[in-house]
C-alpha cells in the first residue's frame, strides 16, 4: 500500500510542471516541507513489517532525491530567466534608506545622566559600589544605632542572616560613601548613582526597587556654606534659574547638622496645587555635614577634615521634571510611556 503510494508520488513528481515561482512554491509545500507527502511516507515506515522497511526506506530516499533535484533545477532555471530579463533590479545605491526607528532612553537614565553632567562640571567624579552589601557598610559605619528601625525586616531585604555579619540589599547609596572613604584619603569629591532596595508594598508612591544619587565632598575646611552653594547650583541647573530653594532642619544618623531641601513648586509657581499639597514646596533631597563618627569609622581624621553629603531619589527628580504621577510607570516598560522620552 505504501509502496504503491510511493510509486504514484514518483510519477506525479516527474510530471509536475515547474515553470513559475508559484508552482515552485506549491511543489515545495506539497513534497518537501515538513507537512509534505515525503515526510508522510517516511512516517509510514514504522507501520510496516520489519522485513519490508529497508526496501521501502530506499524507495522513499530515492523519491526525496528526485524531488530535491527537480526543485533545485527548476529554481536555478527560473533565477537565470529572471536575471536575463532584468526582472531583479540592479542595486540602486541612490535610493533612500528604509526608515529605521530608534529606541528611546529610559527617563531614569536621562535624569541620571543629567545629574552626573551637572556635578561633573563642578569637579565631582562618578563612583560605584555593590548592591549586595553588609550591615557594616549600609548601617553601622553610617552611625545607625544598633536598634535603629531602618535595620529591621520591614525595611531591609536580607540576603543572609548569620549573626552579626548580615548580608543585605543596600537600602541607600550611602554605602558607597563609606567604601570611598575607606579606600581613599581626602580630598574626595564624588557622586554615586545606583539602585537601592526596600521592602515596601508597590504603589504609585512607593516601590521595592528605585534609584538614588549620593554625593560626597570631604576635604579641609568644607563648610555648610559649600553644601548650600553646591545644591543651589544643582537645583537651578536641573529645574531652572528661577527655582527657589529652602533648607529645612532634619535628622540623619550620618550627618550633623542635617537638612532636607525643598524647591518651589514649578507647577503652580509656589501658589499651591495638589502636587505640592498646597504648600508651594516640593521635597527633593536629604543632606548634611558628614558626622565625625562616620569619618572616624572610615579612618579619616575628623579634626583635620570635614565634609558634606547628600542623597536624592532619581525617580523623584524625574517625576518632578517630567510630571510623572505614578512610580510604577518606570518599571512597567509600556512602550507608549517610554517612547515619549526619545530625543530628550
Ligand atoms: N541615605 C538617605 C536615604 O536613603 C539619603 C541621604 C540623606 C543621603 C542625607 C545623604 C545625606 O548622604 O547626607 O534616605
py3Dmol code that shows the C-alpha trace and the ligand (Angstrom):
import py3Dmol

protein = """\
ATOM      1  CA  UNK A   1       0.000   0.000   0.000  1.00  0.00           C
ATOM      2  CA  UNK A   2       2.713   2.481   0.998  1.00  0.00           C
ATOM      3  CA  UNK A   3       4.957   1.184  -1.784  1.00  0.00           C
ATOM      4  CA  UNK A   4       2.103   1.840  -4.178  1.00  0.00           C
ATOM      5  CA  UNK A   5       1.756   5.388  -2.870  1.00  0.00           C
ATOM      6  CA  UNK A   6       5.499   5.939  -3.319  1.00  0.00           C
ATOM      7  CA  UNK A   7       5.232   4.879  -6.944  1.00  0.00           C
ATOM      8  CA  UNK A   8       2.328   7.187  -7.759  1.00  0.00           C
ATOM      9  CA  UNK A   9       4.177  10.016  -5.999  1.00  0.00           C
ATOM     10  CA  UNK A  10       7.251   9.406  -8.155  1.00  0.00           C
ATOM     11  CA  UNK A  11       5.102   9.703 -11.252  1.00  0.00           C
ATOM     12  CA  UNK A  12       3.381  12.834 -10.007  1.00  0.00           C
ATOM     13  CA  UNK A  13       6.754  14.454  -9.286  1.00  0.00           C
ATOM     14  CA  UNK A  14       8.097  13.557 -12.703  1.00  0.00           C
ATOM     15  CA  UNK A  15       5.102  15.135 -14.396  1.00  0.00           C
ATOM     16  CA  UNK A  16       4.877  18.231 -12.209  1.00  0.00           C
ATOM     17  CA  UNK A  17       5.286  21.355 -14.264  1.00  0.00           C
ATOM     18  CA  UNK A  18       7.617  23.901 -12.608  1.00  0.00           C
ATOM     19  CA  UNK A  19       7.585  26.999 -14.719  1.00  0.00           C
ATOM     20  CA  UNK A  20       6.556  29.802 -12.387  1.00  0.00           C
ATOM     21  CA  UNK A  21       7.684  30.838  -8.877  1.00  0.00           C
ATOM     22  CA  UNK A  22       4.154  29.991  -7.634  1.00  0.00           C
ATOM     23  CA  UNK A  23       4.390  26.442  -8.972  1.00  0.00           C
ATOM     24  CA  UNK A  24       7.817  26.101  -7.414  1.00  0.00           C
ATOM     25  CA  UNK A  25       6.467  27.133  -4.007  1.00  0.00           C
ATOM     26  CA  UNK A  26       3.443  24.875  -4.383  1.00  0.00           C
ATOM     27  CA  UNK A  27       5.731  21.968  -5.196  1.00  0.00           C
ATOM     28  CA  UNK A  28       7.943  22.689  -2.222  1.00  0.00           C
ATOM     29  CA  UNK A  29       4.943  22.733   0.122  1.00  0.00           C
ATOM     30  CA  UNK A  30       3.404  19.605  -1.315  1.00  0.00           C
ATOM     31  CA  UNK A  31       6.522  17.419  -1.390  1.00  0.00           C
ATOM     32  CA  UNK A  32       9.445  18.880   0.512  1.00  0.00           C
ATOM     33  CA  UNK A  33       8.003  20.684   3.525  1.00  0.00           C
ATOM     34  CA  UNK A  34       7.627  19.163   6.998  1.00  0.00           C
ATOM     35  CA  UNK A  35       3.966  18.524   6.292  1.00  0.00           C
ATOM     36  CA  UNK A  36       4.608  17.265   2.755  1.00  0.00           C
ATOM     37  CA  UNK A  37       3.978  13.869   1.157  1.00  0.00           C
ATOM     38  CA  UNK A  38       7.559  12.645   1.516  1.00  0.00           C
ATOM     39  CA  UNK A  39       7.628  13.340   5.246  1.00  0.00           C
ATOM     40  CA  UNK A  40       4.353  11.383   5.485  1.00  0.00           C
ATOM     41  CA  UNK A  41       5.893   8.461   3.639  1.00  0.00           C
ATOM     42  CA  UNK A  42       8.889   8.401   5.991  1.00  0.00           C
ATOM     43  CA  UNK A  43       6.380   8.458   8.830  1.00  0.00           C
ATOM     44  CA  UNK A  44       4.527   5.447   7.390  1.00  0.00           C
ATOM     45  CA  UNK A  45       7.685   3.323   7.637  1.00  0.00           C
ATOM     46  CA  UNK A  46       7.142   2.491  11.264  1.00  0.00           C
ATOM     47  CA  UNK A  47       3.834   0.743  10.477  1.00  0.00           C
ATOM     48  CA  UNK A  48       5.456  -1.689   8.014  1.00  0.00           C
ATOM     49  CA  UNK A  49       6.597  -5.201   8.906  1.00  0.00           C
ATOM     50  CA  UNK A  50      10.318  -5.093   9.753  1.00  0.00           C
ATOM     51  CA  UNK A  51      11.390  -7.100   6.696  1.00  0.00           C
ATOM     52  CA  UNK A  52       9.814  -4.557   4.296  1.00  0.00           C
ATOM     53  CA  UNK A  53      11.252  -1.462   5.894  1.00  0.00           C
ATOM     54  CA  UNK A  54      14.664  -1.450   4.278  1.00  0.00           C
ATOM     55  CA  UNK A  55      13.378  -1.641   0.743  1.00  0.00           C
ATOM     56  CA  UNK A  56      10.689   0.931   1.410  1.00  0.00           C
ATOM     57  CA  UNK A  57      13.236   3.268   3.003  1.00  0.00           C
ATOM     58  CA  UNK A  58      15.369   3.096  -0.121  1.00  0.00           C
ATOM     59  CA  UNK A  59      12.403   3.864  -2.355  1.00  0.00           C
ATOM     60  CA  UNK A  60      11.426   6.909  -0.298  1.00  0.00           C
ATOM     61  CA  UNK A  61      15.014   8.158  -0.175  1.00  0.00           C
ATOM     62  CA  UNK A  62      15.247   8.000  -3.940  1.00  0.00           C
ATOM     63  CA  UNK A  63      11.942   9.783  -4.161  1.00  0.00           C
ATOM     64  CA  UNK A  64      13.270  12.546  -1.979  1.00  0.00           C
ATOM     65  CA  UNK A  65      16.432  12.921  -4.034  1.00  0.00           C
ATOM     66  CA  UNK A  66      14.303  13.061  -7.181  1.00  0.00           C
ATOM     67  CA  UNK A  67      12.105  15.810  -5.729  1.00  0.00           C
ATOM     68  CA  UNK A  68      15.041  17.858  -4.415  1.00  0.00           C
ATOM     69  CA  UNK A  69      16.896  17.618  -7.721  1.00  0.00           C
ATOM     70  CA  UNK A  70      13.840  18.655  -9.684  1.00  0.00           C
ATOM     71  CA  UNK A  71      13.207  21.559  -7.309  1.00  0.00           C
ATOM     72  CA  UNK A  72      16.788  22.847  -7.491  1.00  0.00           C
ATOM     73  CA  UNK A  73      16.975  22.578 -11.223  1.00  0.00           C
ATOM     74  CA  UNK A  74      13.718  24.465 -11.721  1.00  0.00           C
ATOM     75  CA  UNK A  75      14.757  27.082  -9.171  1.00  0.00           C
ATOM     76  CA  UNK A  76      18.051  27.749 -10.948  1.00  0.00           C
ATOM     77  CA  UNK A  77      16.326  27.903 -14.312  1.00  0.00           C
ATOM     78  CA  UNK A  78      13.799  30.407 -13.007  1.00  0.00           C
ATOM     79  CA  UNK A  79      16.504  32.600 -11.463  1.00  0.00           C
ATOM     80  CA  UNK A  80      18.541  32.535 -14.654  1.00  0.00           C
ATOM     81  CA  UNK A  81      15.468  33.534 -16.679  1.00  0.00           C
ATOM     82  CA  UNK A  82      14.705  36.373 -14.273  1.00  0.00           C
ATOM     83  CA  UNK A  83      18.239  37.777 -14.412  1.00  0.00           C
ATOM     84  CA  UNK A  84      18.286  37.540 -18.174  1.00  0.00           C
ATOM     85  CA  UNK A  85      15.040  39.505 -18.451  1.00  0.00           C
ATOM     86  CA  UNK A  86      16.308  42.086 -15.914  1.00  0.00           C
ATOM     87  CA  UNK A  87      13.451  41.301 -13.531  1.00  0.00           C
ATOM     88  CA  UNK A  88      15.642  41.651 -10.459  1.00  0.00           C
ATOM     89  CA  UNK A  89      16.592  45.299 -10.394  1.00  0.00           C
ATOM     90  CA  UNK A  90      20.318  46.002 -10.119  1.00  0.00           C
ATOM     91  CA  UNK A  91      21.388  47.561  -6.817  1.00  0.00           C
ATOM     92  CA  UNK A  92      20.476  51.271  -6.824  1.00  0.00           C
ATOM     93  CA  UNK A  93      22.727  52.958  -4.278  1.00  0.00           C
ATOM     94  CA  UNK A  94      20.986  56.297  -4.689  1.00  0.00           C
ATOM     95  CA  UNK A  95      17.688  55.053  -3.190  1.00  0.00           C
ATOM     96  CA  UNK A  96      16.781  56.489   0.244  1.00  0.00           C
ATOM     97  CA  UNK A  97      17.297  54.039   3.124  1.00  0.00           C
ATOM     98  CA  UNK A  98      14.321  52.379   4.759  1.00  0.00           C
ATOM     99  CA  UNK A  99      13.097  54.312   7.796  1.00  0.00           C
ATOM    100  CA  UNK A 100      14.806  52.944  10.886  1.00  0.00           C
ATOM    101  CA  UNK A 101      13.109  53.501  14.227  1.00  0.00           C
ATOM    102  CA  UNK A 102      15.473  54.383  17.036  1.00  0.00           C
ATOM    103  CA  UNK A 103      14.797  53.309  20.603  1.00  0.00           C
ATOM    104  CA  UNK A 104      14.311  55.868  23.363  1.00  0.00           C
ATOM    105  CA  UNK A 105      16.368  56.279  26.512  1.00  0.00           C
ATOM    106  CA  UNK A 106      14.581  55.492  29.754  1.00  0.00           C
ATOM    107  CA  UNK A 107      13.613  58.605  31.748  1.00  0.00           C
ATOM    108  CA  UNK A 108      15.634  57.290  34.710  1.00  0.00           C
ATOM    109  CA  UNK A 109      18.723  57.044  32.505  1.00  0.00           C
ATOM    110  CA  UNK A 110      18.127  60.526  31.100  1.00  0.00           C
ATOM    111  CA  UNK A 111      17.687  62.010  34.569  1.00  0.00           C
ATOM    112  CA  UNK A 112      20.711  60.176  35.961  1.00  0.00           C
ATOM    113  CA  UNK A 113      22.885  61.361  33.071  1.00  0.00           C
ATOM    114  CA  UNK A 114      21.736  64.946  33.534  1.00  0.00           C
ATOM    115  CA  UNK A 115      22.544  64.820  37.273  1.00  0.00           C
ATOM    116  CA  UNK A 116      26.002  63.380  36.511  1.00  0.00           C
ATOM    117  CA  UNK A 117      26.601  66.064  33.889  1.00  0.00           C
ATOM    118  CA  UNK A 118      25.764  68.876  36.308  1.00  0.00           C
ATOM    119  CA  UNK A 119      28.065  67.581  39.046  1.00  0.00           C
ATOM    120  CA  UNK A 120      30.904  66.546  36.744  1.00  0.00           C
ATOM    121  CA  UNK A 121      31.165  70.122  35.519  1.00  0.00           C
ATOM    122  CA  UNK A 122      31.882  71.338  39.029  1.00  0.00           C
ATOM    123  CA  UNK A 123      34.555  68.750  39.689  1.00  0.00           C
ATOM    124  CA  UNK A 124      32.747  65.672  41.033  1.00  0.00           C
ATOM    125  CA  UNK A 125      33.714  62.264  39.689  1.00  0.00           C
ATOM    126  CA  UNK A 126      31.398  59.259  39.457  1.00  0.00           C
ATOM    127  CA  UNK A 127      31.833  56.225  41.717  1.00  0.00           C
ATOM    128  CA  UNK A 128      30.102  52.895  42.018  1.00  0.00           C
ATOM    129  CA  UNK A 129      29.564  50.335  44.768  1.00  0.00           C
ATOM    130  CA  UNK A 130      27.921  46.972  45.434  1.00  0.00           C
ATOM    131  CA  UNK A 131      24.154  46.464  45.628  1.00  0.00           C
ATOM    132  CA  UNK A 132      24.608  43.431  47.875  1.00  0.00           C
ATOM    133  CA  UNK A 133      26.155  44.851  50.981  1.00  0.00           C
ATOM    134  CA  UNK A 134      26.943  44.004  54.583  1.00  0.00           C
ATOM    135  CA  UNK A 135      25.374  45.590  57.624  1.00  0.00           C
ATOM    136  CA  UNK A 136      28.568  47.469  58.485  1.00  0.00           C
ATOM    137  CA  UNK A 137      28.760  49.486  55.234  1.00  0.00           C
ATOM    138  CA  UNK A 138      24.991  50.023  54.954  1.00  0.00           C
ATOM    139  CA  UNK A 139      24.283  50.896  58.611  1.00  0.00           C
ATOM    140  CA  UNK A 140      26.954  50.596  61.305  1.00  0.00           C
ATOM    141  CA  UNK A 141      29.662  52.756  59.711  1.00  0.00           C
ATOM    142  CA  UNK A 142      26.960  55.330  58.924  1.00  0.00           C
ATOM    143  CA  UNK A 143      26.336  55.762  62.647  1.00  0.00           C
ATOM    144  CA  UNK A 144      22.991  53.920  62.782  1.00  0.00           C
ATOM    145  CA  UNK A 145      22.430  52.876  66.417  1.00  0.00           C
ATOM    146  CA  UNK A 146      22.106  49.078  66.916  1.00  0.00           C
ATOM    147  CA  UNK A 147      18.330  49.191  67.271  1.00  0.00           C
ATOM    148  CA  UNK A 148      17.552  51.784  64.625  1.00  0.00           C
ATOM    149  CA  UNK A 149      14.223  50.867  62.932  1.00  0.00           C
ATOM    150  CA  UNK A 150      15.734  51.139  59.415  1.00  0.00           C
ATOM    151  CA  UNK A 151      17.689  47.946  60.104  1.00  0.00           C
ATOM    152  CA  UNK A 152      14.527  45.969  60.672  1.00  0.00           C
ATOM    153  CA  UNK A 153      12.972  43.369  58.416  1.00  0.00           C
ATOM    154  CA  UNK A 154      10.141  45.734  57.409  1.00  0.00           C
ATOM    155  CA  UNK A 155      12.567  47.959  55.512  1.00  0.00           C
ATOM    156  CA  UNK A 156      15.511  45.825  54.570  1.00  0.00           C
ATOM    157  CA  UNK A 157      15.779  42.786  52.322  1.00  0.00           C
ATOM    158  CA  UNK A 158      18.232  40.440  53.966  1.00  0.00           C
ATOM    159  CA  UNK A 159      20.122  38.051  51.740  1.00  0.00           C
ATOM    160  CA  UNK A 160      21.544  36.065  54.622  1.00  0.00           C
ATOM    161  CA  UNK A 161      21.331  36.344  58.364  1.00  0.00           C
ATOM    162  CA  UNK A 162      24.303  34.920  60.133  1.00  0.00           C
ATOM    163  CA  UNK A 163      24.653  36.542  63.485  1.00  0.00           C
ATOM    164  CA  UNK A 164      26.493  39.857  63.449  1.00  0.00           C
ATOM    165  CA  UNK A 165      27.612  39.729  59.818  1.00  0.00           C
ATOM    166  CA  UNK A 166      24.339  40.286  57.998  1.00  0.00           C
ATOM    167  CA  UNK A 167      24.238  40.461  54.207  1.00  0.00           C
ATOM    168  CA  UNK A 168      21.524  42.623  52.671  1.00  0.00           C
ATOM    169  CA  UNK A 169      20.376  44.533  49.582  1.00  0.00           C
ATOM    170  CA  UNK A 170      21.532  48.105  50.174  1.00  0.00           C
ATOM    171  CA  UNK A 171      18.713  50.386  51.299  1.00  0.00           C
ATOM    172  CA  UNK A 172      20.512  53.518  50.069  1.00  0.00           C
ATOM    173  CA  UNK A 173      23.592  54.556  48.090  1.00  0.00           C
ATOM    174  CA  UNK A 174      25.233  55.886  51.272  1.00  0.00           C
ATOM    175  CA  UNK A 175      27.169  52.597  51.486  1.00  0.00           C
ATOM    176  CA  UNK A 176      29.341  53.885  48.627  1.00  0.00           C
ATOM    177  CA  UNK A 177      30.352  56.930  50.741  1.00  0.00           C
ATOM    178  CA  UNK A 178      31.789  54.518  53.257  1.00  0.00           C
ATOM    179  CA  UNK A 179      33.622  52.486  50.632  1.00  0.00           C
ATOM    180  CA  UNK A 180      35.107  55.660  49.100  1.00  0.00           C
ATOM    181  CA  UNK A 181      36.317  56.972  52.441  1.00  0.00           C
ATOM    182  CA  UNK A 182      37.772  53.590  53.430  1.00  0.00           C
ATOM    183  CA  UNK A 183      39.731  53.375  50.185  1.00  0.00           C
ATOM    184  CA  UNK A 184      40.818  56.969  49.695  1.00  0.00           C
ATOM    185  CA  UNK A 185      42.129  59.829  51.766  1.00  0.00           C
ATOM    186  CA  UNK A 186      40.653  63.339  51.184  1.00  0.00           C
ATOM    187  CA  UNK A 187      40.097  65.288  49.072  1.00  0.00           C
ATOM    188  CA  UNK A 188      37.142  63.180  47.895  1.00  0.00           C
ATOM    189  CA  UNK A 189      34.541  64.718  45.619  1.00  0.00           C
ATOM    190  CA  UNK A 190      32.228  62.100  44.107  1.00  0.00           C
ATOM    191  CA  UNK A 191      28.699  61.327  43.143  1.00  0.00           C
ATOM    192  CA  UNK A 192      27.453  57.770  43.345  1.00  0.00           C
ATOM    193  CA  UNK A 193      24.366  56.774  41.370  1.00  0.00           C
ATOM    194  CA  UNK A 194      22.784  53.341  41.708  1.00  0.00           C
ATOM    195  CA  UNK A 195      19.918  51.005  42.518  1.00  0.00           C
ATOM    196  CA  UNK A 196      18.569  50.611  46.028  1.00  0.00           C
ATOM    197  CA  UNK A 197      16.056  48.221  47.568  1.00  0.00           C
ATOM    198  CA  UNK A 198      13.444  48.481  50.297  1.00  0.00           C
ATOM    199  CA  UNK A 199      10.809  46.085  51.470  1.00  0.00           C
ATOM    200  CA  UNK A 200       7.818  48.270  50.545  1.00  0.00           C
ATOM    201  CA  UNK A 201       4.468  47.409  49.004  1.00  0.00           C
ATOM    202  CA  UNK A 202       4.400  48.673  45.400  1.00  0.00           C
ATOM    203  CA  UNK A 203       2.111  51.653  44.823  1.00  0.00           C
ATOM    204  CA  UNK A 204       2.013  54.944  42.907  1.00  0.00           C
ATOM    205  CA  UNK A 205       4.336  56.481  45.523  1.00  0.00           C
ATOM    206  CA  UNK A 206       6.500  53.588  46.739  1.00  0.00           C
ATOM    207  CA  UNK A 207       8.489  50.764  45.196  1.00  0.00           C
ATOM    208  CA  UNK A 208      10.769  47.987  46.409  1.00  0.00           C
ATOM    209  CA  UNK A 209      13.384  48.964  43.803  1.00  0.00           C
ATOM    210  CA  UNK A 210      14.417  52.508  42.984  1.00  0.00           C
ATOM    211  CA  UNK A 211      17.468  54.669  42.256  1.00  0.00           C
ATOM    212  CA  UNK A 212      19.448  57.219  44.202  1.00  0.00           C
ATOM    213  CA  UNK A 213      22.400  59.506  43.658  1.00  0.00           C
ATOM    214  CA  UNK A 214      24.668  60.051  46.617  1.00  0.00           C
ATOM    215  CA  UNK A 215      27.068  62.991  46.814  1.00  0.00           C
ATOM    216  CA  UNK A 216      30.150  63.362  48.997  1.00  0.00           C
ATOM    217  CA  UNK A 217      32.772  66.077  49.386  1.00  0.00           C
ATOM    218  CA  UNK A 218      35.440  65.635  52.053  1.00  0.00           C
ATOM    219  CA  UNK A 219      38.459  67.927  52.319  1.00  0.00           C
ATOM    220  CA  UNK A 220      39.964  70.534  54.638  1.00  0.00           C
ATOM    221  CA  UNK A 221      37.645  73.442  55.508  1.00  0.00           C
ATOM    222  CA  UNK A 222      34.491  72.155  53.840  1.00  0.00           C
ATOM    223  CA  UNK A 223      31.570  74.079  55.320  1.00  0.00           C
ATOM    224  CA  UNK A 224      27.789  74.118  55.306  1.00  0.00           C
ATOM    225  CA  UNK A 225      28.037  77.173  53.014  1.00  0.00           C
ATOM    226  CA  UNK A 226      29.799  74.966  50.419  1.00  0.00           C
ATOM    227  CA  UNK A 227      26.973  72.452  50.702  1.00  0.00           C
ATOM    228  CA  UNK A 228      24.327  75.125  50.200  1.00  0.00           C
ATOM    229  CA  UNK A 229      26.036  76.697  47.228  1.00  0.00           C
ATOM    230  CA  UNK A 230      26.584  73.310  45.554  1.00  0.00           C
ATOM    231  CA  UNK A 231      22.937  72.369  45.934  1.00  0.00           C
ATOM    232  CA  UNK A 232      21.678  75.791  44.815  1.00  0.00           C
ATOM    233  CA  UNK A 233      23.725  75.317  41.686  1.00  0.00           C
ATOM    234  CA  UNK A 234      22.347  71.810  41.131  1.00  0.00           C
ATOM    235  CA  UNK A 235      18.707  72.833  41.574  1.00  0.00           C
ATOM    236  CA  UNK A 236      18.966  75.791  39.220  1.00  0.00           C
ATOM    237  CA  UNK A 237      20.693  73.737  36.542  1.00  0.00           C
ATOM    238  CA  UNK A 238      18.151  70.930  36.883  1.00  0.00           C
ATOM    239  CA  UNK A 239      14.907  72.851  37.333  1.00  0.00           C
ATOM    240  CA  UNK A 240      15.647  76.354  36.022  1.00  0.00           C
ATOM    241  CA  UNK A 241      17.308  79.538  37.316  1.00  0.00           C
ATOM    242  CA  UNK A 242      14.100  80.942  38.779  1.00  0.00           C
ATOM    243  CA  UNK A 243      13.567  77.965  41.125  1.00  0.00           C
ATOM    244  CA  UNK A 244      13.521  78.883  44.819  1.00  0.00           C
ATOM    245  CA  UNK A 245      15.335  76.612  47.296  1.00  0.00           C
ATOM    246  CA  UNK A 246      14.894  76.187  51.026  1.00  0.00           C
ATOM    247  CA  UNK A 247      16.761  74.143  53.620  1.00  0.00           C
ATOM    248  CA  UNK A 248      14.716  72.605  56.449  1.00  0.00           C
ATOM    249  CA  UNK A 249      16.426  71.173  59.557  1.00  0.00           C
ATOM    250  CA  UNK A 250      16.184  67.388  59.633  1.00  0.00           C
ATOM    251  CA  UNK A 251      17.864  64.310  61.079  1.00  0.00           C
ATOM    252  CA  UNK A 252      20.025  61.556  59.579  1.00  0.00           C
ATOM    253  CA  UNK A 253      22.327  59.398  61.702  1.00  0.00           C
ATOM    254  CA  UNK A 254      25.271  60.003  59.369  1.00  0.00           C
ATOM    255  CA  UNK A 255      25.132  63.817  59.155  1.00  0.00           C
ATOM    256  CA  UNK A 256      25.212  66.586  61.752  1.00  0.00           C
ATOM    257  CA  UNK A 257      23.672  69.050  61.206  1.00  0.00           C
ATOM    258  CA  UNK A 258      21.220  67.555  58.688  1.00  0.00           C
ATOM    259  CA  UNK A 259      18.739  69.205  56.367  1.00  0.00           C
ATOM    260  CA  UNK A 260      16.147  68.434  53.759  1.00  0.00           C
ATOM    261  CA  UNK A 261      15.953  70.564  50.644  1.00  0.00           C
ATOM    262  CA  UNK A 262      12.693  71.771  49.109  1.00  0.00           C
ATOM    263  CA  UNK A 263      12.264  73.546  45.792  1.00  0.00           C
ATOM    264  CA  UNK A 264       9.439  75.883  44.858  1.00  0.00           C
ATOM    265  CA  UNK A 265       6.657  74.017  43.058  1.00  0.00           C
ATOM    266  CA  UNK A 266       7.140  74.716  39.362  1.00  0.00           C
ATOM    267  CA  UNK A 267       3.604  73.608  38.552  1.00  0.00           C
ATOM    268  CA  UNK A 268       1.902  76.379  40.499  1.00  0.00           C
ATOM    269  CA  UNK A 269       4.912  78.721  40.953  1.00  0.00           C
ATOM    270  CA  UNK A 270       4.512  78.375  44.691  1.00  0.00           C
ATOM    271  CA  UNK A 271       0.835  79.329  44.789  1.00  0.00           C
ATOM    272  CA  UNK A 272      -0.304  75.874  45.934  1.00  0.00           C
ATOM    273  CA  UNK A 273      -1.643  72.884  43.965  1.00  0.00           C
ATOM    274  CA  UNK A 274      -2.361  69.208  44.530  1.00  0.00           C
ATOM    275  CA  UNK A 275       1.200  68.161  43.534  1.00  0.00           C
ATOM    276  CA  UNK A 276       2.792  70.267  46.293  1.00  0.00           C
ATOM    277  CA  UNK A 277      -0.199  69.528  48.552  1.00  0.00           C
ATOM    278  CA  UNK A 278      -0.941  73.277  48.668  1.00  0.00           C
ATOM    279  CA  UNK A 279       2.363  74.084  50.403  1.00  0.00           C
ATOM    280  CA  UNK A 280       4.072  75.608  47.340  1.00  0.00           C
ATOM    281  CA  UNK A 281       7.171  73.447  48.051  1.00  0.00           C
ATOM    282  CA  UNK A 282       8.444  70.042  46.899  1.00  0.00           C
ATOM    283  CA  UNK A 283      10.988  67.991  48.831  1.00  0.00           C
ATOM    284  CA  UNK A 284      13.873  66.748  46.673  1.00  0.00           C
ATOM    285  CA  UNK A 285      16.759  65.531  48.828  1.00  0.00           C
ATOM    286  CA  UNK A 286      18.435  64.981  52.188  1.00  0.00           C
ATOM    287  CA  UNK A 287      21.859  66.340  53.102  1.00  0.00           C
ATOM    288  CA  UNK A 288      24.171  67.486  55.861  1.00  0.00           C
ATOM    289  CA  UNK A 289      27.715  67.696  57.214  1.00  0.00           C
ATOM    290  CA  UNK A 290      29.311  64.237  57.488  1.00  0.00           C
ATOM    291  CA  UNK A 291      29.135  63.192  61.150  1.00  0.00           C
ATOM    292  CA  UNK A 292      32.621  62.985  62.746  1.00  0.00           C
ATOM    293  CA  UNK A 293      31.774  59.420  63.868  1.00  0.00           C
ATOM    294  CA  UNK A 294      31.407  58.424  60.200  1.00  0.00           C
ATOM    295  CA  UNK A 295      34.760  59.964  59.242  1.00  0.00           C
ATOM    296  CA  UNK A 296      36.379  58.203  62.167  1.00  0.00           C
ATOM    297  CA  UNK A 297      34.823  54.822  61.302  1.00  0.00           C
ATOM    298  CA  UNK A 298      36.440  55.140  57.866  1.00  0.00           C
ATOM    299  CA  UNK A 299      39.868  56.108  59.149  1.00  0.00           C
ATOM    300  CA  UNK A 300      39.657  59.808  58.255  1.00  0.00           C
ATOM    301  CA  UNK A 301      40.829  62.361  60.817  1.00  0.00           C
ATOM    302  CA  UNK A 302      37.687  64.349  61.827  1.00  0.00           C
ATOM    303  CA  UNK A 303      39.780  67.178  63.307  1.00  0.00           C
ATOM    304  CA  UNK A 304      41.636  67.870  60.104  1.00  0.00           C
ATOM    305  CA  UNK A 305      38.851  67.103  57.630  1.00  0.00           C
ATOM    306  CA  UNK A 306      35.183  67.990  57.276  1.00  0.00           C
ATOM    307  CA  UNK A 307      32.734  67.071  54.567  1.00  0.00           C
ATOM    308  CA  UNK A 308      29.214  67.298  53.277  1.00  0.00           C
ATOM    309  CA  UNK A 309      26.960  64.616  51.829  1.00  0.00           C
ATOM    310  CA  UNK A 310      23.610  64.488  50.121  1.00  0.00           C
ATOM    311  CA  UNK A 311      21.279  61.850  48.724  1.00  0.00           C
ATOM    312  CA  UNK A 312      18.396  62.116  46.296  1.00  0.00           C
ATOM    313  CA  UNK A 313      15.955  59.738  44.606  1.00  0.00           C
ATOM    314  CA  UNK A 314      16.312  59.734  40.826  1.00  0.00           C
ATOM    315  CA  UNK A 315      12.661  58.704  40.368  1.00  0.00           C
ATOM    316  CA  UNK A 316      11.605  61.654  42.499  1.00  0.00           C
ATOM    317  CA  UNK A 317      13.632  64.114  40.378  1.00  0.00           C
ATOM    318  CA  UNK A 318      12.349  62.534  37.140  1.00  0.00           C
ATOM    319  CA  UNK A 319       8.733  62.672  38.353  1.00  0.00           C
ATOM    320  CA  UNK A 320       9.041  66.364  39.124  1.00  0.00           C
ATOM    321  CA  UNK A 321      10.894  67.156  35.926  1.00  0.00           C
ATOM    322  CA  UNK A 322       8.614  65.239  33.546  1.00  0.00           C
ATOM    323  CA  UNK A 323       5.413  65.484  35.630  1.00  0.00           C
ATOM    324  CA  UNK A 324       5.034  61.735  36.036  1.00  0.00           C
ATOM    325  CA  UNK A 325       2.384  60.826  38.572  1.00  0.00           C
ATOM    326  CA  UNK A 326       2.928  57.101  39.172  1.00  0.00           C
ATOM    327  CA  UNK A 327       6.200  55.385  40.154  1.00  0.00           C
ATOM    328  CA  UNK A 328       5.071  52.098  38.649  1.00  0.00           C
ATOM    329  CA  UNK A 329       5.366  53.538  35.130  1.00  0.00           C
ATOM    330  CA  UNK A 330       9.171  53.392  35.441  1.00  0.00           C
ATOM    331  CA  UNK A 331       9.239  49.609  35.727  1.00  0.00           C
ATOM    332  CA  UNK A 332       6.263  48.521  33.624  1.00  0.00           C
ATOM    333  CA  UNK A 333       8.059  49.020  30.281  1.00  0.00           C
ATOM    334  CA  UNK A 334       4.955  50.243  28.486  1.00  0.00           C
ATOM    335  CA  UNK A 335       6.348  51.369  25.114  1.00  0.00           C
ATOM    336  CA  UNK A 336       3.739  54.158  24.894  1.00  0.00           C
ATOM    337  CA  UNK A 337       5.208  55.706  28.043  1.00  0.00           C
ATOM    338  CA  UNK A 338       8.874  55.110  27.149  1.00  0.00           C
ATOM    339  CA  UNK A 339       8.627  56.397  23.578  1.00  0.00           C
ATOM    340  CA  UNK A 340       7.742  59.869  24.814  1.00  0.00           C
ATOM    341  CA  UNK A 341      11.295  60.418  26.055  1.00  0.00           C
ATOM    342  CA  UNK A 342      13.064  59.894  22.725  1.00  0.00           C
ATOM    343  CA  UNK A 343      15.371  62.658  21.715  1.00  0.00           C
ATOM    344  CA  UNK A 344      15.113  64.449  25.077  1.00  0.00           C
TER     345      UNK A 344
END
"""
ligand_1 = """\
14
LIG
N 20.532 57.887 52.660
C 19.371 58.743 52.790
C 18.121 57.977 52.402
O 18.201 56.995 51.759
C 19.506 59.950 51.914
C 20.571 60.868 52.398
C 20.278 61.858 53.269
C 21.868 60.706 51.947
C 21.249 62.717 53.750
C 22.875 61.563 52.404
C 22.538 62.576 53.315
O 24.130 61.454 52.011
O 23.526 63.417 53.744
O 17.043 58.388 52.754
"""
view = py3Dmol.view(width=600, height=400)
view.addModel(protein, "pdb")
view.setStyle({"model": 0}, {"cartoon": {"style": "trace"}})
view.addModel(ligand_1, "xyz")
view.setStyle({"model": 1}, {"stick": {}})
view.zoomTo()
view.show()
